[in-house]
Amino acid sequence: MRQALINARVHHQHAWLTDVVVLLNGEKIESIVSVNEFSAEMSSIDLNGGYLVPGFFDTQVNGGAGVLLNDQPSVAGMAAIARAHLTFGTTAMLPTLISDELAVVEQCLNCLNEALDSVPSVQGLHLEGPFLNAQRKGVHNDDVFCSLNEENIKLFQEKRRGRLLLTLAPEQNSSSYIKQLVDQGLVIAAGHTAANFEQTQAALKAGLSSFTHLYNAMTPLNSREPGVVGAALNDKESWVSIIVDGYHVHDASLKLALAAKPRGKVVLVTDAMPSVGAKEKSFYLNGELIQAREGRCATADNVLAGSDLDMLSALRNCVERLDIELFEAVNMASLYPAQMMSLDHKLGSIAKGRDASLLHLDKDLNLQELWQKGRYYALDKDGLLND
């Protein structure tokens, strides 16, 4: 089925395009043509001068709609989480498993191929642990922490489709294992780590290419010990993900990271928990009650436990709190995560041959309607998606 999207400011490569028509054909973008080339005989959808941007790609999504992946490590669990985040413009994601028993890790890995076939949002899996450091555990259950070894590395040797992102503590895991996993196609990130600068540099040389929620749960930048944060900001090739919710990191620290990293290397994530897209704003993690209040998820002891953030709010926060131009903020939510996961051949931009996963935003950055692989969704008065 062909669709023509007209009368929009189109996010394209390095600039907004106007007076163009975006043609969709099935699941893909067919072409972008000038209005003068467009045949009026073809039916079209008028976007009323709004923004047309690529769908968001969130590489850290623990839960949504009352579902935590750890509690429902299944295709059905991933589908429920994906549906909740679609409402906020996330058309692609990596469902994220917080540190758990290796049997649960294996369960998630074993259902990935089926999820890729049946849940359009799912592009792979993010395993945040359990190969972490208890000194920087946050709310993770350190009872399940372990290090990579000859036995558990076999979990990743089976051929699977989709992309795998593994967050680990470099100082707890051999650089030879990191290199082996990178050679197998995994994207390795540092997180929940007490590594020093030299240990982090060694992991970067072994192929580590990303840092999970920069500043949080990692050794800070100090005058004589740059730590993980210093290594991340000093390295020009690696990506860093950031949580722009006003709680995880001070705005000034985020601005410093944006100034230090080359353009294209800062990625938005939500670290979203089950409260996103749910009326019930409390849930349990490892038997502990977590409550979301005013967008902040925390334990009774006031320890941050993921976030109540969605990608559309993260985008707005970048524009309003960090003074980032909208065009660049959109890239941080779409193109750059796609590049980090080597999926930019199909995600993250509005161009011929890319997935027809697009968002129509109004001037106030409210989501009006979206397309996911060519399938059209509109929002009703409650903000819920109807198709």
N, C-alpha and C positions, 0 to 999 in steps of 0.2 A: 504493500500500500504506500503510495507516494503522498507526502504532505509538504505544503509550502508555508513557511513562517515568514511573515512580512511585518514591516513597520516596527523595527526594533533596533537598538544599539547592540551590535553583535560583537562579542568578545572574540577577537581573532588575532592570533600571533602577537604582534606588538602594539596593537591599537584597536580602538573601537571602530567598527564599520557601520555606516548608515547607508541608506538607499540601496540595500542589498536584500536578497531573498535567500533564505536557507532552505534547501530542498532535502527532504528525508525520503529514503526509499527502504522500507522495511526496517531492519535494525540499524542501518548505517546512514551516515550523512552522504548524500549523493553529490552535492556541490553547493557552492555559494555563487550566486549570479547577481548582476546588477538588476535593479528594478526595470531597466529598459529592455533587458533580455527576457524578462519573465512574461509568460503568456497569461493574460487575464482570464483565459478560459479555464485555467486550472484552479480548483478550489484552494482557498488559503485560510490561514489563521492569523488574524490581526493581533499583534502584541501591544498595540496602543502606545508605541514609543518607549516601552520598557526595555530593560536589559535582558539580553539572551546570553546566558553564560553556560559553560560546561557544568555537568553534574558534579557534585562534590565527591571526593574519594577520601574516606576516613580510615586510616590504618590502625586505629586503636579504639575498638568498640567492645567493651566488656558486656554490655547489656542494653536493654530497652524494653519498654512495654511491660515492665514487671518481671522480665526474664533475665537471669544471669547465665552466661554461657557455661560457667562451671557447674551450675545446677541442672542445666539441660544441654549437655554436650552432644547435640543431635542436629539433624537437618531441620527438624521442627523448631528447635530452639533458635537456630540461626535465622530461620525464616521469620519468626516473630520479632526478633531484634531488628532485622533488616526492614521490615514493614514499618516499625516505629520510626526509624531514622529516615526513611524515604519521605516522610511527612515534612522533614526539615531540609530536604534537598540532597541528602546523601544517596546517590544512585550507585555507588560502588563502595565496598568496605572490606576490611579484614576483621571478621569476628575474632575477638581476643580472649584467650584463656589465661586467667590469672593463675599464678603458681598452684599446681595441683599434683596429685599422684601421677606417676608416669602411665598408669593404666588409663587415666582420664585423658592425658595427652594423646595416647594411642587411639582412644575412642574418637577423639576429634579428628585426628589425622585420617582415620579409616572411613569417616563419613564425608570427607572433603569432596571427593569426586562427585558423589550424589548431590551435594549442596551446590556445586558448580553447575550442574545440569538443571537444577530445579529452582534455585534462588538467584535471580538475576544480579542482585547486589554483590553477592559473594565472589571475591576475586582470589581468595586464598585464606590464609590463617595467620594470626599473630599469636605466638606463644610467648607470653611475658613471664619467663621462668620455666621450670623451677631452678635453673642454673644460676642462682643469684647469691648475694652476700647478705647474711643475717644482720650485719651492722647497718645496712641501709634497706631494711625489709619493708618499711612503710606498713601497710596493712596486710602484706602477704603473709601466708602461713609458713614460717621458716621450718616447721617440722618436715615439710616435703622437699626442702632445698637439697640439692645434690650437685655434683660436678659432672661434666661430660666425661665418659669413659668408653672403653671399647664395646661395652655391652649396650648402654643406652643410646649411643650414637647410631645404632642400627635402626632406631625409630625413624630416622630420616633418610635411610638408604633405599627404601621402597619407592619405586617410581610413582609419582602422583602428579596430577595436573594442578594448575593454580600456583600461586606464589606463597612462599613461607617466609615470614619475618620472625626471627628468634631474638628476644632480648635476654642478654646474659651479663654476668659480672666478669670482665676480662681477667681479673686477678684470681678468679676461682677456676678458670678453665684454660687448658693448654692452647697456646697459639697454633699448634699443629692441628688440633681438632677444629679450631675456628677456620683455618685454611681449608681443611677437608670439607667442612660444611659449605663454605663459600664456593668451592669447586663443584659441589653438588647442586648449586643453584640457590641456596638459601641466602637471604639478606640478614646479616648479623648486626645487631644493635647493642650498644652498651646501656645498661640501666640497672638500678638498684645495686650499685657498685661502690666499693670503697677503694677502688684502684687509685694509684698515684699517676702522675703525668707519664712516667716512663712505661709503666705497665699498659697504659692506654695507647701510647704510641706503638708499642709492640703489637697490640691487637689490631691497630689500624694497618700496620705493615702486613699483617696476616690476612687482611681482607675485611675487617670490620668496617662498615660504611655508614653507620647511623647511630644516633643517640636518642634514646627514648625519654620523652618529657624532660627536656633540658632544664637543668638546675635542680629538679626534684629527685630525691633519692640517689644522689651522687656526690662525690667529694667536690667541694667548692673551689673557686679560684682564689688563691691567696698569694701574698707577695713572693714567697720563696718556694711555694709548692702550688703549681698551677692546677693540679688535680684533674679530674675528668672534665669539668667545665672548661678549664683552660685549654685542655687538649682538643676539645670539641670546637671551641672558638678559634683556635690557632690553625686547625686543619682546614684547608680550602676545598677539599674534595668531598668530604662527608656531609651528610644531611643531619639536621637536628629537628626534632618535633617539639612543638610548644603547645601548651594548654592556655589559651587566652580567655580565662574566665574571671580574672580579677582576684582570684584566691590563690592559685598555685604559684604564681610568679608576679612580682611587682612589675608594673608597666615599664618603669625605667630600666629594669634588668632585661626585659624583652627588647626594648629599643636598642640596648647595647649589643644584644645578640644579633639583631637585624643589621646593625652597623658593622659588626665584625665579620659575619658570614657573607660570602659572595651571593649575589642575587641568584635565586633558584635553589638555595640549600636550606631554606627554612620552611617547614611543613606544618600545617595546622592539623591537630588531632583533638578529639574530645575527651578521650579516656572515660567515655560515658558509661554510666551504671544503669541498673534496671529502672530507676526513677524517670529517665528520659522517655517522654511519650506515655507516661503512666499517671493516673490520678493519685495512686498511692505513692507517697514520697518517702517511704521507709522500706528497708529490705534487710536481709541477713547476708553476711559474708563470713564464712568460716565460723558460723554460729554466733557472730557478734552483730548486734543491731546497728545499722547504719541509717542515718536520717539526712534527708536533703532539705535544707532550709535556705531560702533566698538564693537558690542555685548552688549551694555549697554542700557537698556530701562529706560527712565526718562521723567518727565514732563518738561514743559517750565521753571519751578522753580527749576529744577535739583533734584527733588525728585525721588528716585528709584521707578519704577513701574513694578514689576516682572522682568523677564529676557528674553534675546534673546538666552538662553543657551539650548543646547540639551544634552542628556545623554552621547553620545559618546564623546563630547567635555569635559563634566564634568569628565569622566573617564581619558581622556588624561591629564587634568589639575591636577588631583590627583597624577598621576605618575610624571609629569614634574614639577609641582609647589610645591607639598607637599611631594615629595620623598616617596610616598607610593608604596609598591611593587604591581605589576600588579595584582597578585592573590588576594590580599586584596582589591584593588580598585574594582575589578569585584564583589567581595562579597558585597561591599557597594552599588553597583548599582543593585544587583539582590537578593542575599540570605537574606541580613539583612532587606530590606524593606518587603520581603515576610514573614519573621519571625515577624516583627512588626505588620503586618496585619493578622497573623495566617493563611497564605496561603503557608507556606513552604512545605506542604505535596504535592503540585503540581507545585510550582514555585521556581526559584532561584538556582537550582542545576541540574547538569547532573547526573542523577541516574535512575535506573529502576523504571518505573511507573510515573515519573514526566512528565509534559507537554513537548512535543517535540518543545520547543521554544528556538532556539539556534542561535548563531551568529558566523560567520567565520570572524576573524580579521587577517589582515596580520601583519608582524613584526612591521610596523609603526602605528598599531592600526587603520587602515582604514577598514571599513566594506566592505567585499567582497560579501557576500550573507547571507541569513538568512532563518530560518524555524520558522513559527509561528503555533503552534499546528500541526506540521507536514507538513504544506503547505509551499512550497518552493518559495523563492523570490530571484531574482538576481538584481544587480544594473547595470544600463546602464551608458553611458559615462557622463551623467549629474548628476549622483548620484541618479536618480529617480528609484523607484522599478518597475520592470516588473515581472510578474509571468506567 
